[in-house]
Amino acid sequence: MKIGILRERKIPVDHRVPFSPNQLKKLQEVYKGKLTFKVNPSPVRAFSDQEYADAGIELSDDLGDCDILMGVKEVPMQNLMEKKTYFFFSHTIKKQSYNRSLLKEILKNKIRLIDYEPLIDPNGQRVVAFGLWAGIVGAYNGFWVYGKKTGLFELKRAHECADLAELYRELEKIELPAVKIAVTGCGKVARGVIELLSQLNIKRVEPGEYLQIYSEEPIYTQLSPSHYNQRKTDGGFLKEEFFGQPELYEGTFAPYTEVSDMLIAAAYWDPRAPRLFDLEDIQSADFNISVIADITCDIQGSVPTTLRPSEIAEPVYDVSRKTLREIPAFGEQDSISVMAIDNLPCELPRDASEDFGRQLSDKVIPELFNPGSELIKNATIAENGHLTKKFSYLEDYVNQLS
């Protein structure tokens, strides 16, 4: 089996890669005679071409002889090779409108598309993800924004740090007043957020206490969906029901908007579920949040102030409380500052890629040698010009006229 590592071509540029040079070297040793790799040269990758060459990995612009092609972000339509097997984040399984044409082209070219996102173990957990790094960088950026907005401290941008160790050293510059920080989510992304908050030694309190106490030091609380959603009929909450039928629930996040200074949104959101608040709510004098780090970056989704993604080059914009429209960053004294970068792990690309490569090496590569792998089958969106049964719900999305 020969696997080709694709050059990332999507704009804005992504510096990540599925495997580091040493990981490819180790895999070739472990699967000697069974598995080889070939890597597209790239001037933007976090690991240089020379590092791959030094690890004994072949570099070539032509990956036509590879059995499997692996990248990170979407492959531009003009660069797709027909009848090949691809692994990448396709961003199609939620019927994202901007990638409908890409999926149509994949079907047209009879490409086998395996998406990283639905690679799920028997316990329903994703086996490969950059979520931890999105959480770490997203939380860091939230404090970068807070420092800029208040003038209390200055931090390097995350992408200016060589690695996670340097980013954590930057945290020593942070001096916080008695702020209250609400964190939504309990998955890998939230775990990254909590890891960074722990580095800052910010005290954690339970949600009930968070709403009631006056604190003389910075505190945060971590909220699961049960803390800010309730069944419409009787105010109850059942986890399985909520994730299966979120439309039966209504949001109860309002009390947290009244006492929090910062919101770090790290919870998966189903479009059928309630939003955390309505955009008009920010006009209320009781709405206290002034900085939002929306790691989820669902446009006009769970966090209605996320009007668009921001970019690493321009990480923050403000939303005016008066007009409810976007204004320049820190444009009004009482505006809401929003950080909504949609490719956060790109700011620590070497660390994030190493971690992703470990997950692939442990969980996915062995499955490639198992012809009946349920893991691979359940993550296969398209094959031989057709959507697979699991993803047949995308049929109307693919075929819509506009």
C-alpha positions as CSV (number, residue, x, y, z in Angstrom):
1,M,0.0,0.0,0.0
2,K,1.3,3.4,-0.9
3,I,-0.1,6.5,0.7
4,G,0.4,10.0,-0.7
5,I,0.5,13.0,1.5
6,L,-1.1,15.9,-0.3
7,R,0.1,19.5,-0.6
8,E,-2.5,21.8,1.1
9,R,-3.9,24.1,-1.5
10,K,-6.9,25.7,0.2
11,I,-6.7,29.5,0.8
12,P,-6.2,30.8,3.5
13,V,-3.0,28.6,3.7
14,D,-3.1,25.7,6.1
15,H,0.3,24.6,7.5
16,R,-0.9,21.3,9.0
17,V,-0.2,17.8,7.7
18,P,-1.6,14.4,8.6
19,F,1.8,13.1,9.7
20,S,5.2,14.4,10.8
21,P,8.4,13.1,9.0
22,N,9.4,10.9,11.9
23,Q,5.9,9.4,12.1
24,L,6.0,8.4,8.5
25,K,9.5,6.9,9.0
26,K,8.3,4.9,12.0
27,L,5.2,3.7,10.1
28,Q,7.3,2.5,7.2
29,E,9.5,0.6,9.7
30,V,6.5,-1.0,11.5
31,Y,4.8,-2.0,8.3
32,K,8.0,-2.8,6.4
33,G,7.2,-4.2,3.0
34,K,3.5,-3.4,3.4
35,L,3.3,0.4,3.6
36,T,5.2,3.2,2.0
37,F,4.6,7.0,1.7
38,K,5.2,9.7,-0.9
39,V,4.9,13.4,0.0
40,N,4.0,16.3,-2.2
41,P,6.6,19.1,-1.8
42,S,5.2,22.1,-0.1
43,P,6.6,25.6,0.7
44,V,4.0,26.2,3.4
45,R,3.9,23.0,5.4
46,A,4.9,23.2,9.1
47,F,7.5,20.5,8.4
48,S,9.9,21.3,5.6
49,D,10.6,19.2,2.6
50,Q,14.1,18.6,3.9
51,E,12.8,17.2,7.1
52,Y,10.8,14.6,5.1
53,A,13.8,13.8,2.9
54,D,16.0,13.4,6.0
55,A,13.5,10.9,7.3
56,G,13.9,8.9,4.1
57,I,10.5,9.8,2.7
58,E,10.1,10.2,-1.1
59,L,9.0,13.6,-2.3
60,S,7.2,14.0,-5.6
61,D,4.7,16.3,-7.4
62,D,3.1,13.2,-8.9
63,L,1.1,11.0,-6.5
64,G,-0.7,9.2,-9.3
65,D,0.7,5.8,-8.3
66,C,-0.6,6.1,-4.7
67,D,-3.4,3.9,-3.5
68,I,-4.6,6.5,-0.9
69,L,-4.3,10.2,-0.8
70,M,-4.4,12.0,2.6
71,G,-4.6,15.7,3.3
72,V,-6.1,17.9,6.0
73,K,-8.5,20.5,4.4
74,E,-10.6,20.2,1.3
75,V,-8.9,19.4,-2.0
76,P,-9.7,22.0,-4.7
77,M,-11.9,20.5,-7.4
78,Q,-9.4,21.0,-10.2
79,N,-6.8,19.0,-8.3
80,L,-8.9,15.9,-7.7
81,M,-7.8,12.6,-9.3
82,E,-10.6,10.4,-10.5
83,K,-11.2,7.0,-9.0
84,K,-8.8,7.6,-6.1
85,T,-9.4,7.1,-2.4
86,Y,-9.1,10.4,-0.4
87,F,-9.0,11.2,3.3
88,F,-9.6,14.8,4.3
89,F,-12.1,17.0,6.1
90,S,-14.7,17.6,3.4
91,H,-17.0,19.8,5.5
92,T,-20.1,18.4,3.7
93,I,-21.8,16.2,6.3
94,K,-23.8,19.1,7.7
95,K,-24.8,20.1,4.1
96,Q,-22.4,23.0,4.1
97,S,-23.5,25.0,1.0
98,Y,-19.9,26.2,0.2
99,N,-18.8,22.6,-0.5
100,R,-21.8,21.2,-2.4
101,S,-19.9,21.6,-5.7
102,L,-17.0,19.7,-4.3
103,L,-19.1,16.7,-3.3
104,K,-20.7,16.7,-6.8
105,E,-17.3,16.7,-8.4
106,I,-16.2,13.8,-6.1
107,L,-19.2,11.8,-7.2
108,K,-18.6,12.7,-10.8
109,N,-15.0,11.4,-10.6
110,K,-16.0,8.2,-8.8
111,I,-13.8,9.1,-5.9
112,R,-13.9,7.2,-2.7
113,L,-14.1,9.9,0.0
114,I,-13.4,9.0,3.6
115,D,-13.9,11.9,5.9
116,Y,-12.0,12.2,9.2
117,E,-14.9,13.7,11.1
118,P,-17.2,10.5,11.0
119,L,-14.3,8.2,12.0
120,I,-16.1,7.1,15.1
121,D,-15.3,4.3,17.6
122,P,-17.9,1.9,19.0
123,N,-18.5,4.3,21.9
124,G,-19.4,7.1,19.6
125,Q,-16.1,9.0,20.1
126,R,-14.2,10.5,17.2
127,V,-10.8,8.7,16.8
128,V,-9.0,11.5,15.0
129,A,-9.5,15.2,15.6
130,F,-7.8,18.5,16.0
131,G,-10.3,19.5,18.7
132,L,-7.9,19.7,21.6
133,W,-5.7,22.2,19.7
134,A,-8.7,24.3,18.7
135,G,-9.6,24.5,22.3
136,I,-6.2,25.5,23.5
137,V,-5.6,28.1,20.8
138,G,-9.2,29.4,20.9
139,A,-9.0,30.0,24.7
140,Y,-5.6,31.7,24.3
141,N,-7.0,33.9,21.6
142,G,-9.9,34.8,23.9
143,F,-7.4,36.2,26.4
144,W,-5.4,37.9,23.7
145,V,-8.7,39.7,22.7
146,Y,-9.4,40.5,26.4
147,G,-5.9,42.0,26.8
148,K,-6.3,44.1,23.7
149,K,-9.8,45.3,24.7
150,T,-8.9,46.3,28.2
151,G,-5.3,47.3,27.7
152,L,-4.3,45.2,30.8
153,F,-1.7,43.1,29.0
154,E,-0.1,42.3,25.7
155,L,0.4,38.7,24.4
156,K,2.1,37.3,21.3
157,R,-0.3,35.9,18.8
158,A,-0.5,32.1,19.0
159,H,0.9,31.7,15.5
160,E,4.0,33.7,16.5
161,C,4.8,31.1,19.2
162,A,7.1,28.3,18.1
163,D,5.2,25.6,20.0
164,L,2.9,25.0,22.9
165,A,5.7,25.5,25.4
166,E,6.3,29.1,24.2
167,L,2.5,29.7,24.2
168,Y,2.3,28.7,27.8
169,R,5.2,30.9,28.7
170,E,3.2,33.8,27.3
171,L,0.4,33.1,29.8
172,E,2.7,34.5,32.5
173,K,2.0,38.0,31.2
174,I,-1.7,37.7,31.9
175,E,-3.0,39.7,34.8
176,L,-6.8,39.4,35.2
177,P,-9.2,41.2,37.4
178,A,-12.1,39.3,39.0
179,V,-13.6,38.2,35.7
180,K,-16.2,35.4,35.3
181,I,-15.7,33.1,32.3
182,A,-18.4,30.7,31.0
183,V,-17.2,27.7,29.0
184,T,-19.7,25.6,27.1
185,G,-18.9,22.0,26.0
186,C,-17.6,18.8,27.4
187,G,-15.7,17.2,24.5
188,K,-12.1,17.4,23.2
189,V,-12.4,21.1,22.3
190,A,-13.6,22.0,25.8
191,R,-10.8,19.8,27.2
192,G,-8.3,22.0,25.4
193,V,-10.0,25.1,26.8
194,I,-9.9,23.7,30.4
195,E,-6.2,22.7,29.9
196,L,-5.3,26.4,29.1
197,L,-7.4,27.7,32.0
198,S,-5.7,25.3,34.3
199,Q,-2.3,26.7,33.1
200,L,-3.6,30.1,34.2
201,N,-4.6,28.7,37.6
202,I,-8.1,30.2,37.3
203,K,-10.4,28.8,39.9
204,R,-13.2,26.5,38.7
205,V,-16.6,26.7,40.3
206,E,-19.8,24.7,39.8
207,P,-22.5,26.4,37.6
208,G,-25.0,27.0,40.5
209,E,-22.3,28.7,42.6
210,Y,-21.0,30.6,39.6
211,L,-24.4,32.3,39.1
212,Q,-24.7,33.2,42.8
213,I,-21.3,34.2,44.2
214,Y,-19.4,37.5,44.1
215,S,-15.7,36.6,43.7
216,E,-12.6,38.7,44.3
217,E,-10.6,36.5,41.9
218,P,-11.0,35.2,38.3
219,I,-13.3,32.2,38.1
220,Y,-14.8,30.0,35.4
221,T,-17.5,27.4,35.1
222,Q,-17.9,24.6,32.6
223,L,-21.4,24.1,31.2
224,S,-22.8,20.9,29.7
225,P,-26.0,21.1,27.6
226,S,-28.1,20.3,30.7
227,H,-27.0,23.5,32.3
228,Y,-28.5,25.7,29.6
229,N,-31.3,23.7,28.0
230,Q,-34.6,22.4,29.3
231,R,-37.5,20.4,27.9
232,K,-40.2,22.8,26.7
233,T,-43.0,20.8,28.3
234,D,-41.8,20.3,31.9
235,G,-38.3,21.8,32.3
236,G,-36.6,18.4,32.4
237,F,-33.5,17.2,30.6
238,L,-32.5,13.8,29.2
239,K,-29.2,13.6,27.4
240,E,-30.2,11.0,24.8
241,E,-33.4,12.8,24.0
242,F,-31.7,16.2,23.7
243,F,-29.1,14.9,21.2
244,G,-31.7,13.0,19.3
245,Q,-34.5,15.6,19.4
246,P,-33.0,18.9,20.4
247,E,-36.0,20.8,18.9
248,L,-38.0,19.6,22.0
249,Y,-35.8,21.9,24.1
250,E,-35.5,25.6,24.9
251,G,-32.5,27.6,26.0
252,T,-31.9,28.7,29.6
253,F,-28.5,30.4,29.1
254,A,-29.7,33.9,29.9
255,P,-28.6,33.9,33.6
256,Y,-25.0,33.2,32.4
257,T,-25.0,36.2,30.1
258,E,-25.9,38.5,33.0
259,V,-22.9,37.5,35.2
260,S,-20.2,36.5,32.7
261,D,-17.5,38.8,31.3
262,M,-16.2,36.3,28.8
263,L,-17.8,33.4,26.9
264,I,-15.7,30.6,25.4
265,A,-18.0,28.5,23.2
266,A,-16.7,25.0,22.7
267,A,-19.9,22.9,22.5
268,Y,-21.1,21.0,19.4
269,W,-24.3,22.6,18.1
270,D,-27.1,21.0,16.2
271,P,-29.0,23.5,14.0
272,R,-32.3,22.1,15.5
273,A,-31.1,23.0,19.0
274,P,-31.7,26.3,20.8
275,R,-29.1,29.1,20.5
276,L,-27.4,30.4,23.6
277,F,-29.1,33.7,23.1
278,D,-30.7,35.8,20.4
279,L,-28.7,38.6,18.7
280,E,-31.2,41.2,20.0
281,D,-30.4,40.1,23.6
282,I,-27.0,41.9,23.4
283,Q,-29.0,45.2,23.5
284,S,-30.1,44.5,27.0
285,A,-28.4,46.3,29.8
286,D,-28.3,43.0,31.6
287,F,-26.1,41.4,28.9
288,N,-22.7,41.6,30.5
289,I,-20.5,39.5,28.2
290,S,-18.0,41.7,26.3
291,V,-15.6,39.1,24.8
292,I,-16.7,35.9,23.0
293,A,-14.2,33.3,21.8
294,D,-16.4,31.2,19.6
295,I,-14.4,28.1,18.8
296,T,-17.4,26.4,17.3
297,C,-17.6,29.0,14.6
298,D,-21.1,28.1,13.4
299,I,-22.1,31.1,11.5
300,Q,-25.2,32.6,13.0
301,G,-25.4,29.4,15.0
302,S,-25.3,28.8,18.7
303,V,-23.6,32.1,19.2
304,P,-25.5,34.7,17.1
305,T,-22.8,37.3,17.3
306,T,-20.7,35.1,15.1
307,L,-21.7,36.8,11.9
308,R,-18.8,35.4,9.9
309,P,-15.5,33.5,10.5
310,S,-12.5,35.7,11.4
311,E,-9.0,34.9,10.1
312,I,-5.7,34.4,11.7
313,A,-4.5,37.6,10.1
314,E,-7.5,39.5,11.5
315,P,-8.7,37.4,14.4
316,V,-11.4,39.7,15.9
317,Y,-14.3,41.9,14.9
318,D,-16.9,43.7,17.0
319,V,-20.7,43.6,17.0
320,S,-22.4,46.8,17.9
321,R,-25.0,46.6,20.6
322,K,-26.9,49.5,19.0
323,T,-27.1,48.3,15.4
324,L,-26.4,44.5,15.8
325,R,-24.0,44.8,12.9
326,E,-20.3,44.2,12.5
327,I,-18.0,47.1,13.2
328,P,-14.1,47.2,13.4
329,A,-12.4,45.5,16.3
330,F,-12.8,47.4,19.6
331,G,-14.9,50.0,17.6
332,E,-17.2,51.0,20.4
333,Q,-16.7,51.1,24.1
334,D,-19.6,48.7,24.9
335,S,-19.5,46.6,21.7
336,I,-19.1,42.8,21.8
337,S,-15.6,41.6,20.6
338,V,-15.8,38.3,18.7
339,M,-13.0,35.8,18.0
340,A,-14.3,33.2,15.5
341,I,-11.3,31.8,13.7
342,D,-12.4,28.6,11.9
343,N,-8.9,27.0,11.6
344,L,-7.5,27.6,15.0
345,P,-5.1,24.5,15.1
346,C,-3.2,26.1,12.2
347,E,-1.7,28.5,14.7
348,L,0.2,25.7,16.4
349,P,0.7,23.5,13.3
350,R,3.6,21.3,14.3
351,D,2.1,20.3,17.7
352,A,-1.3,19.8,16.2
353,S,0.0,17.7,13.3
354,E,2.1,15.5,15.6
355,D,-1.0,14.8,17.7
356,F,-3.2,14.1,14.7
357,G,-0.5,11.8,13.3
358,R,-0.4,9.8,16.5
359,Q,-4.2,9.3,16.4
360,L,-4.0,8.2,12.7
361,S,-1.1,5.9,13.4
362,D,-2.8,4.2,16.3
363,K,-6.5,4.1,15.2
364,V,-6.7,4.4,11.4
365,I,-3.6,3.0,9.7
366,P,-4.2,-0.6,11.1
367,E,-7.8,-0.4,9.8
368,L,-6.6,0.1,6.3
369,F,-5.3,-3.4,6.3
370,N,-8.7,-4.7,7.4
371,P,-11.0,-5.1,4.3
372,G,-14.1,-5.3,6.4
373,S,-13.3,-2.3,8.7
374,E,-16.5,-0.9,10.1
375,L,-14.5,2.3,11.2
376,I,-13.6,3.0,7.6
377,K,-16.9,1.9,6.1
378,N,-18.8,4.3,8.4
379,A,-16.7,7.3,7.5
380,T,-16.9,6.7,3.7
381,I,-19.2,9.3,2.3
382,A,-18.9,8.4,-1.4
383,E,-17.7,5.5,-3.5
384,N,-18.0,4.5,-7.2
385,G,-20.0,7.6,-8.0
386,H,-22.6,7.2,-5.4
387,L,-23.3,8.3,-1.8
388,T,-23.0,5.5,0.7
389,K,-26.1,4.3,2.6
390,K,-25.1,6.2,5.8
391,F,-24.8,9.4,3.9
392,S,-27.7,9.1,1.5
393,Y,-29.3,12.0,3.4
394,L,-27.0,14.2,1.4
395,E,-28.8,13.3,-1.9
396,D,-31.0,16.4,-1.9
397,Y,-28.1,18.6,-0.9
398,V,-26.0,17.3,-3.8
399,N,-28.8,17.6,-6.4
400,Q,-30.3,20.9,-5.5
401,L,-30.3,23.4,-8.4
402,S,-28.9,26.4,-6.7
